[in-house]
Amino acid sequence: MLRIGPARSERLQWSSPIEPPKSCKQSIVSLPWLSFSHEARETPRRLPSLNALKAFEAAARHESFTRAAEELFVTQGAVSHQVKALELELGVKLF
């Protein structure tokens, strides 16, 4: 824990038994709820398209791309395309 005294001229003092690092190879600030680093991080995973999820859900429920298309007021090919795109995005064969 870092303590700051009331006087401006007073130096910052560490009130913890852990000593501050003497030298650092890279700049890192780490808190239990927050972390910053100069290292490259993985980009967060995006959520799948809502239309693709709707098409998949309808096709799975009806067990038919044609009936899913009728429900969603699109063509059977559009449902097929959305499901294929979802499979590619997730990297999993859904049907």
MIDRENTI-807378 format. One record per residue (C-alpha): residue number from 1; x, y, z. Coordinates in Angstrom, 2 decimals. Layout:
<rotors>
firo=NUM	x=X	y=Y	z=Z $
...
</rotors>
This chain:
<rotors>
firo=1	x=0.00	y=0.00	z=0.00 $
firo=2	x=1.35	y=3.41	z=-0.92 $
firo=3	x=1.01	y=6.14	z=1.69 $
firo=4	x=1.06	y=9.81	z=0.89 $
firo=5	x=1.85	y=12.11	z=3.79 $
firo=6	x=0.14	y=15.44	z=4.47 $
firo=7	x=3.16	y=17.61	z=3.64 $
firo=8	x=4.02	y=18.19	z=-0.03 $
firo=9	x=7.74	y=17.84	z=0.62 $
firo=10	x=7.32	y=14.48	z=2.36 $
firo=11	x=8.52	y=11.57	z=0.24 $
firo=12	x=6.31	y=8.64	z=-0.74 $
firo=13	x=6.78	y=5.65	z=1.54 $
firo=14	x=5.86	y=1.99	z=1.12 $
firo=15	x=3.83	y=0.70	z=4.07 $
firo=16	x=3.95	y=-2.89	z=2.86 $
firo=17	x=6.60	y=-5.55	z=3.55 $
firo=18	x=6.94	y=-6.00	z=-0.23 $
firo=19	x=9.69	y=-3.78	z=-1.60 $
firo=20	x=9.15	y=-1.87	z=-4.86 $
firo=21	x=11.03	y=-3.38	z=-7.81 $
firo=22	x=14.63	y=-2.17	z=-8.23 $
firo=23	x=14.58	y=-2.48	z=-12.01 $
firo=24	x=11.95	y=-3.54	z=-14.47 $
firo=25	x=12.47	y=-5.08	z=-17.91 $
firo=26	x=9.08	y=-3.85	z=-19.06 $
firo=27	x=6.47	y=-1.49	z=-17.74 $
firo=28	x=3.69	y=-3.37	z=-15.95 $
firo=29	x=0.99	y=-2.18	z=-13.57 $
firo=30	x=-0.99	y=-4.98	z=-12.00 $
firo=31	x=-3.97	y=-4.72	z=-9.68 $
firo=32	x=-6.36	y=-7.54	z=-8.77 $
firo=33	x=-9.10	y=-6.03	z=-10.93 $
firo=34	x=-6.96	y=-4.27	z=-13.56 $
firo=35	x=-3.85	y=-5.13	z=-15.53 $
firo=36	x=-1.84	y=-3.14	z=-18.08 $
firo=37	x=1.15	y=-4.43	z=-20.00 $
firo=38	x=3.19	y=-3.67	z=-23.10 $
firo=39	x=2.93	y=-7.33	z=-24.13 $
firo=40	x=0.59	y=-8.23	z=-26.98 $
firo=41	x=-2.71	y=-9.62	z=-25.75 $
firo=42	x=-5.25	y=-11.82	z=-27.42 $
firo=43	x=-8.15	y=-9.82	z=-28.77 $
firo=44	x=-11.44	y=-10.55	z=-27.07 $
firo=45	x=-13.65	y=-13.03	z=-28.87 $
firo=46	x=-16.55	y=-11.48	z=-30.75 $
firo=47	x=-20.11	y=-12.69	z=-30.31 $
firo=48	x=-21.62	y=-14.50	z=-33.30 $
firo=49	x=-24.05	y=-12.71	z=-35.58 $
firo=50	x=-27.56	y=-12.51	z=-34.15 $
firo=51	x=-29.07	y=-13.40	z=-37.54 $
firo=52	x=-26.86	y=-16.48	z=-37.75 $
firo=53	x=-27.93	y=-17.54	z=-34.26 $
firo=54	x=-31.62	y=-17.01	z=-35.13 $
firo=55	x=-31.24	y=-19.06	z=-38.30 $
firo=56	x=-29.45	y=-21.86	z=-36.45 $
firo=57	x=-31.99	y=-21.91	z=-33.62 $
firo=58	x=-34.96	y=-22.05	z=-36.00 $
firo=59	x=-33.32	y=-24.72	z=-38.17 $
firo=60	x=-32.47	y=-26.83	z=-35.12 $
firo=61	x=-35.97	y=-26.48	z=-33.67 $
firo=62	x=-37.72	y=-27.34	z=-36.95 $
firo=63	x=-35.02	y=-29.80	z=-38.06 $
firo=64	x=-35.40	y=-28.20	z=-41.49 $
firo=65	x=-33.79	y=-25.27	z=-43.26 $
firo=66	x=-36.92	y=-24.85	z=-45.37 $
firo=67	x=-39.29	y=-24.54	z=-42.39 $
firo=68	x=-36.80	y=-22.25	z=-40.61 $
firo=69	x=-36.71	y=-20.06	z=-43.72 $
firo=70	x=-40.52	y=-19.87	z=-43.79 $
firo=71	x=-40.58	y=-18.81	z=-40.14 $
firo=72	x=-37.90	y=-16.16	z=-40.64 $
firo=73	x=-39.33	y=-14.91	z=-43.98 $
firo=74	x=-36.09	y=-15.60	z=-45.87 $
firo=75	x=-35.02	y=-18.19	z=-48.41 $
firo=76	x=-33.76	y=-21.66	z=-47.57 $
firo=77	x=-30.42	y=-20.67	z=-49.08 $
firo=78	x=-30.16	y=-17.69	z=-46.71 $
firo=79	x=-30.66	y=-19.96	z=-43.69 $
firo=80	x=-28.10	y=-22.39	z=-45.06 $
firo=81	x=-25.63	y=-19.55	z=-45.64 $
firo=82	x=-26.11	y=-18.16	z=-42.10 $
firo=83	x=-25.62	y=-21.57	z=-40.51 $
firo=84	x=-22.51	y=-22.20	z=-42.62 $
firo=85	x=-21.09	y=-18.81	z=-41.60 $
firo=86	x=-21.79	y=-19.63	z=-37.94 $
firo=87	x=-20.05	y=-23.01	z=-38.30 $
firo=88	x=-16.99	y=-21.31	z=-39.80 $
firo=89	x=-16.92	y=-18.64	z=-37.10 $
firo=90	x=-17.22	y=-21.15	z=-34.25 $
firo=91	x=-15.03	y=-23.77	z=-35.88 $
firo=92	x=-17.60	y=-26.48	z=-35.13 $
firo=93	x=-19.86	y=-28.53	z=-37.42 $
firo=94	x=-23.40	y=-27.80	z=-36.16 $
firo=95	x=-25.44	y=-30.11	z=-38.40 $
</rotors>
